[in-house]
Amino acid sequence: MPGIVVMLFSLWHAKETALQESRFQALAIAEQLATQQTEILNEIEIFTTQLASLKDFSSPLISECPYYLTKVQALKPEIANIGITNLKGDPQCLLKGVKEEINIADREYFQNALETKNFAIGFFQKDRSLDTLTVNFAYPLLDDKQTPYGAVVTVITLDWWSQKLANFHLPPNAIAVITDSHGRIIANYPNDPSLFGANVSHYGFSIEQPAVNNIVDFKGVNHVLHSQVMYQDEVKNTLNVYVAIPFNNAIKEANHLFLNTIFAFIFMIFILCIFAHIRLKQSVLTPIARLTTAIKELASGQLPKQFSLNSPELNTLYTHFEEMAQTRLNAEANVKRQHDELSSLLNALPDIYIRVNVHGEVLNLGGQISQLNTPVFTRSKLHLRDILDEEKSKQLLKNLPAKNETTYFELTENNTTAEHIFAVRISAKQNSNEYTIVLQDISEQKQAAKASHLASLVYSNSSEGMAITDPNGMILDVNPAFCKVTEYSKEEVLGKTTAILSSGKHTKAFYQAMWQEIQETGRWQGEVVNRRKHGELFTEWLTIDTVYDEYHQPQRRVAIFTDLTEKKAADDLIWHQTHFDHLTNLPNRIELKERLNLRLSTHCNPTEPLVLMLLDLDHFKDINDTLGHYYGDELLKLIATRLQYAIADLDFIARIGGDEFVMVHTKLVSDAHIKKVANDVLKAMSKPFHLENEEVYIAASIGIAIAPTDGDTSELLLKAADQAMYQAKQNGRNCFAFFNLNLREQAQARMNLLKNIRRGIEKQQFDLYYQPIVDLDSGTIHKAEALIRWLHPRQGIISPAQFIPLAEESRYINPLGQFVFTRALQTLNILREKIDPNFQLSINVSPVQFSCLDSGIDQWPALLEAANLPPSAIVAEITEGLMITPEHLTQQRLKSLVRSGMELALDDFGTGYSSLAYLQQMDADYLKIDKCFVDNIHANNQELALCKAIITMAHQFGLKVIAEGIETTEQRHLLMELGCDYGQGYLFSKPLPEPEFIALLNNSKTND
């Protein structure tokens, strides 16, 4: 009876053990499968998100796919299709399939992605582009304000997913199912495509209750079921995995074991009874006792003593037993020796070795287990959580690889003494559920890498320049501070010696002494003047140290230097503030007198005169009273800058008072030269100054004194110039006066010219002359430039260069410009009627006409319409400077002319700003090469190359090119070879009055 009870208990225990092992197996497989599938989904999410960040999918979307999208998809075979849709769900880019009549606005995953602005997963569906069963994913396309304007859609086919599931190596007869949030099947194992889209309840699984180690009956076979959520998006849509492991075979094996045990038990009892009955009388008990003793000795590891038995059978049995015992002891000794050798080898290695099964039970433990600070274990069975904590043991089990694969990751172990970082390598054994875990302590490597990174950060981010050289000073490496201070790039100095920084300020003996000290002591420090890449000198505090090898031989030199330029500059600042004006940074009165005294001592003779011009701003107080002192100061800065860069032959300029500037010249040797420079100053001052949104005009009066004629000391010269300046103010301001009486006549002449311009406008003394613009290829004339001429009754024809500047200054350019336009319209009607219906005239437009409210330029479109002429009949020639003026009215009028249809030509190109950025923005039609570039062109000279560059650039911008000043046949042929479109100059004709010009056109037409 006790035997039967024991056997029944064994049967129950075997069944429970089989069931528990099945549960553990289902749990482990489900977690591994969920981990694998989650990694796949994470890769899909990352891929979809990265696609959304591509610039080719930025707003607005284009209706085509980038050429590289197919190659990108080839890198992700799991992605069956890629689509880019707009906000309405219409596909703009579809990698495969047909996108006509396809709209995904009704798809919930598309709506979720736009609503959450995040990655969204779909459900079981039939993809309309591929005509197959899929699960789709979406990620929104967001603009800079995080507003969706479309979505990236990636497609996974259910066949591919099921194939991926089949590669997981599940146990025989196991079931694995992946479902969407509605419980519909999207992948299964064994693969059965007919079940795609069916509810998971087909397998007997329930989606309402969590399935953790439940038992289900599927097709008459009991399974242990475990389910798990493997991915969830922002709206709680999930992808779930179900794993069911059959355990009927395990129960059958337990029952079979039980029946075999019962049969063996009954059979044994029967045999024993017979044997006892037969051999009981033959003194069996004693031989059995001896054998029992021998077995105990063998169990204790000893070889049993020899003895004889009365029974021949028992003697034979004992002989075999003795051989078996000897063989076993030898085998155990050999195994123990190999085990000891292996244990010694493992313990000698720096790593930790753990062999476990799929449940985490430790089968073997070796290596430097003490690194884990694990106590000595007395139990015969260990689990990973007994060696590591619960969290880390779960992490190891979740990362168990599939068969014949290896996983790698890092694990951090914290204890009371220190933190250890382990590199974990897990290898799966073939044809078994055992795994070898190797833990390698990489804490020191991590610390070393961290220290190295810290040292690299210090080296890279130090404000002090550092250079590493060989013993002879050849540069091997430099840090960014070195490059910043010296202005050399790293590539420029590597392989060079430190002599590349030599300034020439130190003698050869200085460097010899430096190197002698370095060779003797290994160290040197001191102040050195070096030279930057672009020639600027700088002072540095240099420290040089030597790194020696194991033989105490110099291996490296380390140079560290600090730029002392700022310290030197601070010392200079005090002196500078004493001698220079704080507002304009010009020399002040103190510095001016010192410089004048120095120059008077060396240039005070009639053959080398020293010219001093004192400039006083006219009505500067009005600026301070209207705009404020801040803008007054800003204006003074602009004036100082303009005078420094606009005046030729200037020795230096100083500011000695609120609105007084002194210009000193030592290269002006004639009165004409002095007057030209003074006029240049006035012309520079006549141009507008731009203070933020204000356009300011300011005039100046200049007094001129010459040493030694007008004084031989700084005080006398300044006094003389001051008196001459007041004389200029009395003469009407905005002029200059010498320290004599001749200036009165010049001022009077200027006043007369201004009066004559006004009278000339009233008496209609101005007329237009026309110079043809010739098509260089055909030689025909379809264009001309209208040029204003002043037909003075006494002085004859006056060049525009003489009166246009004063006309612009006095605003008389506005009525002159209006006259030019209306007169050109009259001539155009005649030319189009008699010569060419498409004839075109170019007129010069002054910047003043764009900036003045009453210039009349706004009436031009209406005047063209009234003359029954198209806007394109007139070409407005403007200068380059007009394109970049910030004045709003100017830019508004310029754009208005372009919108009206009037064409623009950039006159005198290359002599002004020549801004390519503004050239690209301005909708010009023609570009005119200035005469100064054409004058000296010859084959293969620099001027010809410059013209070629201008023509090529203009054609790239879609502009026609007109070359001015063509006077020789050679110039014409050279320009034609360069591809120049039109030519203008005395080779074709000088500017002609209207009748002569019409006659020229008729003759040209007759010759054609």
Secondary structure, 3 states (H helix, E strand, C coil): CHHHHHHHHHHHHHHHHHHHHHHHHHHHHHHHHHHHHHHHHHHHHHHHHHHHCCHHHCCCCCCCCCCCHHHHHHCCCCCCEEEEEECCCCEEEECCCCCCCCCCCCCHHHHHHHHHCCCEECCCEEECCCCEEEEEEEEEEECCCCCEEEEEEEEEEHHHHHHHHHCCCCCCCCEEEEECCCCEEEEEECCCHHHCCCEHHHHCCCCCCCCEEEEEEECCEEEEEEEEEEEECCCCCEEEEEEEEECHHHHHHHHHHHHHHHHHHHHHHHHHHHHHHHHHHHCCHHHHHHHHHHHHHHHCCCCCCCCCCCCHHHHHHHHHHHHHHHHHHHHHHHHHHHHHHHHHHHHHCCCEEEEEECCCEEEEEEECHHHHCCCCCCCCCEEHHHHCCHHHHHHHHHCCCCCCCEEEEEEEEECCCCEEEEEEEEEECCCCCEEEEEEEECHHHHHHHHHHHHHHHHHHHCCCEEEEECCCCEEEEECHHHHHHHCCCHHHHCCCEHHHHECCCCCHHHHHHHHHHHHHHCEEEEEEEEECCCCCEEEEEEEEEEEECCCCCEEEEEEEEEECHHHHHHHHHHHHHHHECCCCCCECHHHHHHHHHHHHHHHCECCECEEEEEEEECCHHHHHHHCCHHHHHHHHHHHHHHHHHHCCCCCEEEECCCCEEEEEECCCCCHHHHHHHHHHHHHHHHCCEEECCEEECCCEEEEEEEECCCCCCHHHHHHHHHHHHHHHHHCCCCCEEECCCCHHHHHHHHHHHHHHHHHHHHCCCEEEEEEEEEECCCCCEEEEEEEEEEEECCCEEECHHHHHHHHHHHCCHHHHHHHHHHHHHHHHHHHHHHCCCCCEEEEECCHHHHHCCCCCHHHHHHHHHHCCCCHHHEEEEEEHHHHCCCCHHHHHHHHHHHHHCCEEEEEEECCCCCCHHHHHHCCCCEEEECHHHHCCCCCCCHHHHHHHHHHHHHHHCCCEEEEECCCCHHHHHHHHHCCCCEEECCCCCCCEEHHHHHHHHHHHHHHC
